[in-house]
Amino acid sequence: MYVPDVYEILSEINSVACVTAISLILGRKVASIDGPIYYVRGLLLVMYSLTLAFDIIACMLVSTNNGNFVSCILGFFNCVLLYTFAKLALYLYFIEKIYILSLPKVARLRSPIYWIGIGLLVPYIALITLMIINRVTVIEPEHPYHCTIGTKLPGVIPTLCYDCFFTLLCIAIFVKCYAFPTVAQQTSPQSMSLKIMAKRNIIVTVVACITATINYTIMIVLDGQERGLLALSITTLDITVVSCVVHWVTSHTAELQYVENVLNKGGLDKPMRLEIKQHQEVVVLTELSSNKI
């Protein structure tokens, strides 16, 4: 009778804990929806759903990949595809936050900032292809037939470098919005909410950069070959921690008020028109008072 070793038991505990955490987050997010699902909220639901799917699949695979080539190769594609798609949803969230912080006067599909951000995600098609071409899926010939998965260095190093480049770029933009805001950001009625939003998203991007760097660095140190349960466990912990931090950020009162009161009620253009209208009313009232005097 096969008895799981310590690493398999720890991997199962890690997977179950991560599935529980992300299930709670997704449940709270769905329960909080009391109106239409707007773009930012939809991105979060997609990211949490992909993370939950990844965690559940990883939980099943860590206990079945010994001597099972199908489970072994599924573990690789889980780490490459679902993990990358969840990270892309996260990066789309970063792009949306950068767009919001820029206080645009045009729709996102007409914003150069937004399209530049989308363009920076296109190379992930090539990176996914590189990882698949350089994949490692091996079953050891001796008992207990451990599964080894990973990506050779030509596939993992470019992915790590580009991940770091993108997240560091987002960090720099959020830091600039927080420490060196523009005149429009400083004079906006939501200036405090924008400042808090920028500050908290700095934390998210830093955590995303650190977890991804640790994940890929371990693979590089091991020459692109990790035991299946090790790769799945590290990646599970990586994406779950990031999702938890994102949930913490988006649950802040200032961010919720900003999203609900500004974005979800007609976009950024509506309150800007209202400010102009109020200004005109003040001017008219002042002129009437002057005539009376």
C-alpha positions as CSV (number, residue, x, y, z in Angstrom):
1,M,0.0,0.0,0.0
2,Y,1.4,3.4,-1.0
3,V,1.9,5.9,1.8
4,P,2.3,9.6,0.8
5,D,5.5,11.2,1.9
6,V,5.8,14.4,4.0
7,Y,6.0,16.6,0.9
8,E,2.8,15.3,-0.5
9,I,1.0,15.8,2.8
10,L,2.3,19.4,3.0
11,S,1.3,20.0,-0.6
12,E,-2.2,18.8,0.1
13,I,-2.5,21.0,3.2
14,N,-1.2,24.0,1.2
15,S,-3.7,23.3,-1.6
16,V,-6.7,22.9,0.7
17,A,-5.8,26.1,2.6
18,C,-5.5,28.1,-0.7
19,V,-8.8,26.7,-2.1
20,T,-10.5,27.6,1.2
21,A,-9.1,31.2,1.1
22,I,-9.9,31.9,-2.5
23,S,-13.4,30.4,-2.1
24,L,-14.1,32.8,0.8
25,I,-12.8,35.7,-1.3
26,L,-14.8,34.8,-4.3
27,G,-17.9,34.1,-2.2
28,R,-17.7,37.5,-0.5
29,K,-17.1,39.3,-3.8
30,V,-20.2,37.6,-5.4
31,A,-22.3,38.3,-2.3
32,S,-21.4,42.0,-2.4
33,I,-22.7,42.4,-5.9
34,D,-26.0,44.3,-5.7
35,G,-26.1,45.8,-9.2
36,P,-24.6,45.4,-12.7
37,I,-21.2,43.8,-13.0
38,Y,-18.9,46.6,-14.2
39,Y,-15.6,46.1,-15.9
40,V,-13.3,46.3,-12.8
41,R,-15.6,44.0,-10.8
42,G,-15.7,41.6,-13.7
43,L,-11.9,41.5,-13.9
44,L,-11.8,40.6,-10.2
45,L,-14.4,37.9,-10.6
46,V,-12.4,36.4,-13.6
47,M,-9.1,36.5,-11.7
48,Y,-10.6,34.9,-8.6
49,S,-12.4,32.2,-10.7
50,L,-9.2,31.4,-12.6
51,T,-7.3,31.2,-9.3
52,L,-9.9,29.0,-7.7
53,A,-9.9,26.7,-10.8
54,F,-6.1,26.5,-10.7
55,D,-6.0,25.8,-7.0
56,I,-8.7,23.0,-7.3
57,I,-6.9,21.3,-10.2
58,A,-3.5,21.6,-8.4
59,C,-5.1,20.1,-5.2
60,M,-6.2,17.0,-7.3
61,L,-2.9,16.7,-9.2
62,V,-0.4,16.8,-6.3
63,S,-1.8,13.5,-5.0
64,T,-2.1,11.7,-8.4
65,N,1.0,12.7,-10.5
66,N,3.3,9.9,-9.2
67,G,3.6,7.4,-12.1
68,N,0.8,9.1,-14.0
69,F,1.9,10.8,-17.1
70,V,-1.5,12.4,-17.8
71,S,-1.6,14.0,-14.4
72,C,2.0,15.1,-14.8
73,I,1.4,16.9,-18.1
74,L,-1.9,18.4,-16.8
75,G,0.1,19.8,-13.9
76,F,2.5,21.5,-16.4
77,F,-0.3,23.1,-18.5
78,N,-2.1,24.1,-15.3
79,C,1.0,26.0,-14.2
80,V,1.5,27.6,-17.7
81,L,-2.0,28.3,-18.9
82,L,-4.3,28.9,-16.0
83,Y,-1.6,30.6,-13.9
84,T,-0.7,32.9,-16.8
85,F,-4.4,33.7,-17.6
86,A,-5.0,34.6,-13.9
87,K,-1.9,36.8,-14.0
88,L,-3.2,38.5,-17.2
89,A,-6.5,39.3,-15.5
90,L,-4.4,40.8,-12.7
91,Y,-2.4,42.9,-15.2
92,L,-5.6,44.1,-16.9
93,Y,-6.7,45.2,-13.4
94,F,-3.5,47.2,-13.0
95,I,-4.0,48.8,-16.4
96,E,-7.6,49.7,-15.5
97,K,-6.4,51.3,-12.2
98,I,-3.7,53.3,-14.1
99,Y,-6.4,54.5,-16.5
100,I,-8.6,55.5,-13.6
101,L,-5.8,57.3,-11.8
102,S,-5.0,59.3,-14.9
103,L,-8.4,61.0,-14.7
104,P,-9.1,60.5,-18.4
105,K,-11.6,62.6,-20.3
106,V,-12.2,59.9,-22.9
107,A,-13.5,56.3,-22.8
108,R,-10.9,53.6,-22.2
109,L,-11.0,52.4,-25.7
110,R,-10.0,55.8,-26.9
111,S,-7.3,56.3,-24.3
112,P,-3.6,55.9,-25.5
113,I,-2.7,54.9,-21.9
114,Y,-5.1,52.0,-22.0
115,W,-4.0,50.8,-25.4
116,I,-0.3,51.0,-24.5
117,G,-1.1,48.8,-21.5
118,I,-3.0,46.3,-23.6
119,G,-0.1,46.3,-26.1
120,L,2.3,45.4,-23.3
121,L,0.4,42.2,-22.7
122,V,0.7,40.9,-26.3
123,P,4.2,39.4,-25.7
124,Y,2.7,36.9,-23.3
125,I,1.5,35.0,-26.4
126,A,5.1,34.5,-27.3
127,L,6.1,33.7,-23.7
128,I,3.4,31.0,-23.3
129,T,4.6,29.5,-26.6
130,L,8.2,29.5,-25.4
131,M,7.2,27.8,-22.2
132,I,5.3,25.1,-24.0
133,I,8.1,24.5,-26.5
134,N,10.6,24.2,-23.7
135,R,8.4,22.2,-21.4
136,V,9.7,19.4,-19.1
137,T,7.3,16.6,-18.2
138,V,9.1,13.5,-17.0
139,I,8.1,10.4,-15.0
140,E,11.1,9.0,-13.1
141,P,11.8,5.3,-14.0
142,E,12.3,4.2,-10.4
143,H,9.8,3.8,-7.5
144,P,7.9,5.9,-6.4
145,Y,7.9,7.3,-10.0
146,H,7.9,11.0,-9.1
147,C,6.6,13.4,-11.7
148,T,9.0,16.2,-12.8
149,I,7.6,19.3,-14.6
150,G,9.0,22.7,-15.5
151,T,10.3,24.9,-18.3
152,K,13.9,24.9,-19.6
153,L,15.8,28.1,-19.1
154,P,15.2,29.5,-22.6
155,G,11.5,29.6,-21.7
156,V,11.5,30.6,-18.0
157,I,14.2,33.4,-18.1
158,P,12.4,35.6,-20.6
159,T,9.1,35.1,-18.7
160,L,10.7,36.1,-15.5
161,C,12.4,39.2,-17.1
162,Y,9.2,40.4,-18.7
163,D,7.1,39.8,-15.6
164,C,9.5,41.9,-13.6
165,F,9.5,44.6,-16.3
166,F,5.8,44.9,-16.4
167,T,5.2,44.9,-12.7
168,L,8.1,47.3,-12.0
169,L,6.6,49.6,-14.7
170,C,3.2,49.5,-12.9
171,I,4.9,50.1,-9.5
172,A,6.7,53.2,-11.0
173,I,3.4,54.6,-12.3
174,F,1.5,54.0,-9.0
175,V,4.4,55.6,-7.1
176,K,4.3,58.6,-9.4
177,C,0.5,59.0,-8.9
178,Y,1.0,58.7,-5.1
179,A,4.1,60.8,-4.5
180,F,4.0,63.2,-7.5
181,P,0.3,63.7,-8.5
182,T,-0.6,65.9,-11.4
183,V,-2.6,69.1,-10.9
184,A,-5.8,67.4,-12.0
185,Q,-5.2,64.6,-9.5
186,Q,-4.5,67.1,-6.7
187,T,-7.6,69.3,-7.4
188,S,-10.0,66.4,-8.0
189,P,-12.8,66.1,-5.4
190,Q,-11.7,62.4,-5.1
191,S,-8.0,63.3,-4.6
192,M,-7.8,61.5,-1.3
193,S,-9.4,58.4,-2.7
194,L,-7.0,58.5,-5.6
195,K,-4.1,58.8,-3.3
196,I,-5.2,55.9,-1.2
197,M,-5.9,53.8,-4.3
198,A,-2.4,54.5,-5.7
199,K,-0.8,53.7,-2.3
200,R,-2.6,50.3,-2.0
201,N,-2.0,49.3,-5.6
202,I,1.7,49.9,-5.0
203,I,1.4,47.1,-2.4
204,V,-0.4,44.8,-4.8
205,T,2.2,45.3,-7.6
206,V,5.1,44.8,-5.2
207,V,3.6,41.6,-3.8
208,A,2.9,40.3,-7.4
209,C,6.5,41.1,-8.4
210,I,8.0,39.4,-5.4
211,T,5.8,36.2,-5.6
212,A,6.4,35.8,-9.4
213,T,10.1,36.4,-8.9
214,I,10.4,33.7,-6.2
215,N,8.3,31.3,-8.2
216,Y,10.4,31.6,-11.4
217,T,13.7,31.9,-9.5
218,I,13.2,28.6,-7.8
219,M,12.6,27.0,-11.2
220,I,15.8,28.6,-12.6
221,V,17.8,27.4,-9.6
222,L,16.5,23.9,-10.2
223,D,17.5,24.2,-13.9
224,G,13.8,24.3,-15.0
225,Q,13.0,20.9,-13.4
226,E,10.8,20.7,-10.3
227,R,9.0,17.9,-8.7
228,G,5.4,18.3,-9.8
229,L,3.9,18.8,-6.4
230,L,6.6,21.4,-5.6
231,A,5.9,23.4,-8.7
232,L,2.1,23.2,-8.2
233,S,2.4,24.1,-4.5
234,I,4.6,27.2,-5.1
235,T,2.4,28.4,-7.9
236,T,-0.7,27.9,-5.9
237,L,0.6,29.9,-3.0
238,D,1.9,32.6,-5.4
239,I,-1.4,33.3,-7.2
240,T,-3.5,32.9,-4.0
241,V,-1.5,35.3,-2.0
242,V,-1.8,37.9,-4.8
243,S,-5.5,37.4,-5.0
244,C,-5.9,37.9,-1.2
245,V,-3.9,41.1,-1.4
246,V,-6.0,42.4,-4.3
247,H,-9.2,41.6,-2.2
248,W,-7.8,43.5,0.7
249,V,-7.1,46.5,-1.6
250,T,-10.4,46.5,-3.3
251,S,-12.3,46.2,0.0
252,H,-11.0,49.5,1.3
253,T,-13.7,52.0,2.0
254,A,-12.1,54.8,0.0
255,E,-11.8,52.6,-3.1
256,L,-15.3,51.3,-2.8
257,Q,-16.8,54.8,-2.5
258,Y,-14.7,56.0,-5.5
259,V,-15.8,53.1,-7.7
260,E,-19.4,53.3,-6.7
261,N,-19.9,57.0,-6.7
262,V,-17.8,57.9,-9.8
263,L,-17.1,55.0,-12.1
264,N,-20.3,53.1,-11.8
265,K,-22.6,56.1,-12.2
266,G,-21.7,57.2,-15.7
267,G,-17.9,57.2,-15.8
268,L,-15.4,60.0,-15.0
269,D,-17.0,62.4,-17.5
270,K,-20.2,62.8,-15.5
271,P,-18.8,64.3,-12.3
272,M,-16.5,66.5,-14.3
273,R,-19.5,68.0,-16.1
274,L,-21.3,68.4,-12.7
275,E,-18.3,70.4,-11.4
276,I,-18.6,72.8,-14.3
277,K,-22.3,73.2,-13.8
278,Q,-21.8,74.0,-10.1
279,H,-19.1,76.5,-11.0
280,Q,-21.5,78.3,-13.4
281,E,-24.2,78.4,-10.8
282,V,-21.8,80.1,-8.3
283,V,-20.8,82.7,-11.0
284,V,-24.5,83.5,-11.6
285,L,-25.3,83.8,-8.0
286,T,-22.3,86.1,-7.4
287,E,-23.4,88.4,-10.3
288,L,-26.9,88.7,-8.9
289,S,-25.6,89.6,-5.5
290,S,-23.4,92.2,-7.0
291,N,-26.4,93.8,-8.8
292,K,-28.3,94.0,-5.6
293,I,-25.5,95.7,-3.8
